[in-house]
Amino acid sequence: MKLKPLVFLVLVALAAMLLDGCRTATIYNVRDAPVSVVRSEYTLKDVSDAIERAGAALGWQMKEQEPGHIVGTLFIRSHMAQVDINYTKTSYNIEYKDSTNLKYDGTHIHNNYNGWIQNLDNGIRAQLTAL
C-alpha cells in the first residue's frame, strides 16, 4: 500500500522532531563539588587560579567577577555556553548562565553542553588535586 504524499511528509516531519529531541538532555549542573587538595595550606586565590587554568586549557574564557565567583564562556563555531562558577575553599558549583544555538528550553539543552561541563569539572578537579 502506498502512502499518500501528505501522510508521508507528516511522518517525515514527526521523525525529524523525534530525532531532534534525542540531541537534547536535562541540563547538567555541578553542585557542591569538594575542593580536594594535597596541600594543607592554600588560599581562595589558589582555588580561583586552579579553576581559571582548567577552563583556559579547555578553551573557556574565564573572568573573575569577584572573589568566589567566575564566569566562564565557551565559543565553539556558532555556539556559546556561559556558566557561573561559585567557589569557596571547600567546594564549588558550575551552573548554567546563558547559551546561544544550544536549544536551551529552560530545562533541556544540546547534549554537547553537558559534555563540555563534565570536561570542565574534570579539569577543575585535576587542577585542584595538583595544589
Secondary structure, DSSP 8 states (H G I E B T S, - for coil): ----HHHHHHHHHHHHHHHHHHTEEE---EEEEE---S-S---HHHHHHHHHHHHHHTT-EEEEEETTEEEEEEEETTEEEEEEEEE-SSEEEEEEEEEESS---SSEEEHHHHHHHHHHHHHHHHHHHT-
